[in-house]
Amino acid sequence: MKIAVIGIGAVGSVIAREMMMLPHDTTLFGRSRKEGFTIQEDGESRHYPYTIEDINAYEGDAFDVIFIATKATALKAISRLIPRMAHDDTEVILCENGMGFDEYFAAPIPAVVYISGQKHADRVEHFQDARLLIEDRPLPYTDRIIDDLEATTGVELEIEKAADFGRIRHEKLLINLGINSLTALSNNTAKIFDLENVTDLTRRLLGEGLDIINREREIIDPSFIDKALSIYQSYNREMGTSMYYDVMAEASTEYMYIQKYFQQHKGDLDTPVLDIIVTLLDAYQYER
Ligand SMILES: NC(=O)c1ccc[n+]([C@@H]2O[C@H](COP(=O)([O-])OP(=O)(O)OC[C@H]3O[C@@H](n4cnc5c(N)ncnc54)[C@H](OP(=O)(O)O)[C@@H]3O)[C@@H](O)[C@H]2O)c1
């Protein structure tokens, strides 16, 4: 089986390392050719000497499974490269946070990603977790990978099929709406949830997000808001979020696929907190 991993950053390097342990032909891709990557875990760094190929220069055979682990902002451009890397039955697994990009692909398999890490200039710091949740439907190639991951010793990554994937994906989207917005716009880490007024504002934002998700039918139980707030409280106080790290690096954010996605689906709902947050993120992104 031929496997590709595109985007060897915080999430992709963990997936790449694990795929390299399986008895398949795995190729790694980045924006340019590079020799190897380093993952730091529990204070220890280890170098993996696998070549990362330039995705734009690929002219080889089609892959059976392609994991895409770039930021969501890169997906539209990458989707244009996929037809020459894929055959009719290729399974393309999207490992991005957010929603609204599935339609760029012919037959996407979105994943909810539980791999927590941060890319530094010289290494990826892997904090915790190595798990992908996907929809529960037959996927001939990915099913083989799932079996191989289970049967191979020393492998950390789990790919699980979730019967209620639609709810889980929306819950992750709502979790990201709350913590990404507040950490990015305050330029501060999860410690902000010590503050009662931050928690109150986040609760209002989550309430608006929940109403948008449940606009046509109940997907998420309203009690999930309390759960989300307690999840934020449980995070390491110094932990940032993807959007927080992007803002600190003055980089583009994935807000089009999180906050703006909610706003685009709000219909006639009144969402004052969300609207202010999207306006500030629009302003952050302006001419950047
Ligand atoms: N990090 C986390 O803890 C975490 C947790 C859950 C979900 N997620 C989600 O996972 C996704 C990936 O996030 P991440 O944190 O892994 O990002 P990341 O560390 O920035 O890694 C993205 C990688 O993709 C590469 N890339 C960018 N454009 C590309 C292109 N056109 N072709 C090939 N490679 C390209 C980047 O290379 P360059 O460095 O050259 O740009 C980088 O190595 C995001 O949607 C994020 O929200 C992240």
The ligand as an ORCA input file, in Angstrom:
! r2SCAN-3c Opt
* xyz 0 1
  N      -0.912     21.495     16.885
  C      -1.909     20.992     17.580
  O      -1.796     20.780     18.804
  C      -3.197     20.620     16.896
  C      -4.138     19.869     17.601
  C      -5.309     19.485     16.958
  C      -5.544     19.895     15.654
  N      -4.616     20.665     15.014
  C      -4.905     21.048     13.636
  O      -4.047     20.302     12.799
  C      -3.766     21.042     11.605
  C      -2.260     21.130     11.446
  O      -1.779     21.936     12.504
  P      -0.283     21.901     12.995
  O      -0.273     22.498     14.350
  O       0.317     20.571     12.787
  O       0.383     22.949     11.962
  P       1.933     23.188     11.706
  O       2.743     22.742     12.872
  O       2.061     24.593     11.232
  O       2.262     22.188     10.522
  C       1.750     22.355      9.230
  C       2.784     21.813      8.273
  O       2.279     21.880      6.953
  C       3.302     22.366      6.100
  N       2.691     22.986      4.929
  C       2.125     24.210      4.817
  N       1.657     24.409      3.578
  C       1.947     23.286      2.883
  C       1.734     22.880      1.537
  N       1.128     23.683      0.668
  N       2.152     21.657      1.171
  C       2.773     20.839      2.045
  N       3.004     21.155      3.332
  C       2.601     22.369      3.734
  C       4.041     23.357      6.962
  O       5.312     23.607      6.430
  P       5.960     25.060      6.628
  O       6.503     25.058      8.004
  O       6.979     25.093      5.556
  O       4.868     26.057      6.441
  C       4.090     22.614      8.286
  O       5.168     21.727      8.356
  C      -4.428     22.414     11.802
  O      -5.683     22.418     11.193
  C      -4.604     22.517     13.316
  O      -5.680     23.356     13.687
  C      -3.440     21.027     15.588
*
